[in-house]
Amino acid sequence: MTERDAVAALDEHGHRVQHMFDRIAHGYDRANRWMSFGVDARWRATAVASMMPADAPAQPQVLDLCAGTLDSSLEIHKRYPAAEIVAGDFASEMLELGSAKLVGSALAKIHPQTMDAHVLPFADDSLDAIFCAFGVRNLSNLAQATDEQARCLRPGGTLTILEFFRPTTWIPRLLHAAYSRTFLPLIGWAATGDLAAYTYLPRSIGGFETIADYSKLLADHGFVEVDARPLTLGMAWIVRAVRRSDDGVGR
C-alpha cells in the first residue's frame, strides 16, 4: 500500500525545500545523472552494500529516508530482496514519479509513504536499518531528526548516510567550490528548468556540518561505532553508525 498524502513541513525552511523538490521532481533523476556523470549510482551501490547489520533477520525492516524518486530504495531491494522497505519522503511529487519504477518484486517490497523526517511514523525499536542518501543536509532540525532515527532503530540497528558534507581540506574545498558555483547550477537548470533549486543545493553544502561535527552529533544521540568513509576525493561520504543498546536512547 502506498501513502502519499501531503505532510506539513516543520518550519518555513522545510516548506521551501519541500516545494522545491516537488518542482524539480520531473527532472531530478536526469539532473543527478548529468551532474555526477553517473557516479551517484555507484556511490549508492557502495553505501547500500554496507548498510545492513550483521544480525539482521531474514526479512529486515528498512527505512529509506528522504527517498526521493526511489533510486536508493531500488538499490536496497536489489541488494537485499527479502527486506521490507518503506520509502519515506515529504515531497509527494518525488515519490509519485519514483513509484512508476516499481515493477515485479520491487512493487511488493517497496512501500512509498510521505512523512516528515522530524516525526517518523514508526514505533520505538521497530527498524533494523535506516538509509538516507543526500537528504539530511536539507533537514530543518538535524538533531531532532537524528533523535528520531535513534528512537526507531532497534538496539544494534544501523544508520547509513550518504551525503555531501562541508569540506575542511583544500582539495575537496577547491573541487566543491569550482563545481558548485559553475557547472552544477547550469546543468541543474538545463535538466529541470529551475535555476533557483540548483543555486540552493550548493549553498546547502557550505552551510552543513563537517564530518567531525556530524559524527559527534551521532554519538550524542545514541549511536556508536561511527565510521566515515570518503568517496571520490572526499566529494561525498558514507557514514555508518550503530544504535547503542542502552535503554531509553532517543526518547
Secondary structure as GFF3:
##gff-version 3
##sequence-region A 1 251
A	DSSP	alpha_helix	12	24	.	.	.	ID=ss1
A	DSSP	three_ten_helix	25	27	.	.	.	ID=ss2
A	DSSP	alpha_helix	28	36	.	.	.	ID=ss3
A	DSSP	alpha_helix	39	49	.	.	.	ID=ss4
A	DSSP	beta_strand	61	65	.	.	.	ID=ss5
A	DSSP	alpha_helix	71	79	.	.	.	ID=ss6
A	DSSP	beta_strand	84	89	.	.	.	ID=ss7
A	DSSP	alpha_helix	92	99	.	.	.	ID=ss8
A	DSSP	alpha_helix	105	109	.	.	.	ID=ss9
A	DSSP	beta_strand	110	114	.	.	.	ID=ss10
A	DSSP	beta_strand	127	133	.	.	.	ID=ss11
A	DSSP	three_ten_helix	136	138	.	.	.	ID=ss12
A	DSSP	alpha_helix	142	152	.	.	.	ID=ss13
A	DSSP	beta_strand	153	163	.	.	.	ID=ss14
A	DSSP	alpha_helix	170	178	.	.	.	ID=ss15
A	DSSP	pi_helix	179	183	.	.	.	ID=ss16
A	DSSP	alpha_helix	184	192	.	.	.	ID=ss17
A	DSSP	alpha_helix	197	206	.	.	.	ID=ss18
A	DSSP	alpha_helix	211	220	.	.	.	ID=ss19
A	DSSP	beta_strand	223	231	.	.	.	ID=ss20
A	DSSP	beta_strand	236	243	.	.	.	ID=ss21
###
